[in-house]
Amino acid sequence: MPTEDSISQKLEESSKKVDPLINLVLKPRRPEQLYEAARHIIEAGGKRLRPYLVLKSCELLGGDQKAAIPYAAAMEILHNFTLVHDDVMDNDPLRRSVPTVHAKWNVPIAIASGDLLFAKVYEVIIREKTGQMPCDKVLACIERLTDASIAICEGQVMDISYPGTENVTESDYIAMVGRKTAALFKACAEVGAIVGGGTKNEVELLGDYAWNAGISFQIIDDYLGVTADEKTLGKPIGSDFREGKKTLIIIHALWNASPDDRQKVINVLGNAQANHKDVESVMKILEKTGSLIYAKGQAKTYAEKAKKRLAKFLESDSKRDLVELVDYFIARIR
Amino acid sequence: MPTEDSISQKLEESSKKVDPLINLVLKPRRPEQLYEAARHIIEAGGKRLRPYLVLKSCELLGGDQKAAIPYAAAMEILHNFTLVHDDVMDNDPLRRSVPTVHAKWNVPIAIASGDLLFAKVYEVIIREKTGQMPCDKVLACIERLTDASIAICEGQVMDISYPGTENVTESDYIAMVGRKTAALFKACAEVGAIVGGGTKNEVELLGDYAWNAGISFQIIDDYLGVTADEKTLGKPIGSDFREGKKTLIIIHALWNASPDDRQKVINVLGNAQANHKDVESVMKILEKTGSLIYAKGQAKTYAEKAKKRLAKFLESDSKRDLVELVDYFIARIR
């Protein structure tokens, strides 16, 4: 089992390589408000998992991490673009313990600064091309991250437009989080692998690794949203229920609860007025249906699938780091 | 003077070449609502000026229009992405005589479908690369359109965040519309020129042509917003005043009116309650200050600058088309 300290240190080392370029691309210029808003969520923190995945995938294939830095920066900027717009769409007031962009400024600034971040994804890649990387490979990377961006839009709209949580199946859930979360992890590994000089098969294997890792990451994210205490969570317990969030846990419970229990869960879902007692009763039903255990099990299954995709690569520090990353996804408590 | 019929026919011919590719890239797929929303404003019409500019710039340099079609499609998609998001930011209910995306669906769908369109800009270029165009040129085109996207975000935020119309100078105005409108025209001509095999100097000249043309286009847009009748305008007369829109006409009037008149104009600007009489009184002040005539004169000056940039190119049908385009910008009545 990875210790949170060990992985934290590695993530920090990687972000020390990538953050200066992010800061450079988003350095203050006219209109200052736009650039300040664009830097806001990035500066507020975040684990920098995606740049780490780019650098480690590149390294695994014997590539020079330096060549992957612009791509690592691009993927973190892309991730933050989606956060800024998602927060508007979901009307979330807080992110990384600071007010979201639309809450601190307003919706127009949040839309424009998200758009700016999206454009900066491409700028950082094109501006920083050292000339060492053949241009067909640059285009291949742009293709992967563009596909991921399209998938993210699709996943977000699936999330906000599924008719009602009670009809969502596990396969709908995977289709949704596969696009919303896992597609970007996949693109990070693919881009890192392309920069690292991977063969078509290696790029595909690493992409599959990261896609499966991404699914397990999201399931655990949902799990923590239900089980973590208020302080770790940064929002009241039961928020995910009140927001009607479509998590694997809830989907499993709805398909496996008794008709009475099912109705009780439905009554709480998306009900902003649900009180502590309502939330407690849902928690009890989740225990009865074994939905928490089921979700954790599914997260582990996807994590195992992810690790299996690494089997063909020779043992190395970077391979161990990629295995450790997935183990951390499962073991993490925040 | 170009007849509106002549240019309309040419724009239609050009859009017949480009629209099928736009439709292909945005064809219905899951989630259908997202793709329907993404097609909504594009299908509602529009002059397709930007694709025309791409194709004609390519043709001017002896390039094959066919090679420029993906780029022409990309630029029209990019333009429509900015319209969808701008409509949310400006809270506009109508565009091209149909409800805007956020009005027909909702703000989250408008944000997500705008984001999708932005990603599709890159997809259409990368997917449709025939292999005939060297990849360094593909990257050069991506660079130009990415720069334009960044400029558009900057221009939009300048527009919505300038402290108050009464302090905006003509040079602020040019900085703003240079980014919001002219940068995309410029990128269209540059991209067309790159695809057409233009030299660095030719790309620059055509970019300058289109930037100046874009400024003149925007000034006339503002002019028509004040002088056109309600039917042509599609919204009540005086709307631009009530919305506090920062047009060259208003900026000129504020700098040239008597203190009393200046105050009268300021009182109407951004005042949603301003009545017909208020609007009439502003119109009278604009006549006194000669601001309408001044703006039209400036539009003509930029149009002349644009045409001068074409001087070094040999006479050809496409050169005449590009000259005609700028003449049309000035002469148009809608």
Interface residues (C-beta under 8 A of the other chain):
Chain A: R30 P31 Q33 L34 H85 V88 M89 D90 V107 P108 I109 I111 A112 S113 G114 D115 L116 F118 A119 K120 Y122 E123 I126 K129 C135 D136 V138 L139 I142 E143 T146 D147 S149 I150 I152 C153 E154 Q156 V157 M158 I160 S161 A175
Chain B: R30 P31 Q33 L34 H85 V88 M89 D90 V107 P108 I109 I111 A112 S113 G114 D115 L116 F118 A119 K120 Y122 E123 I126 K129 P134 C135 D136 V138 L139 I142 E143 T146 D147 S149 I150 I152 C153 E154 Q156 V157 M158 I160 S161 A175
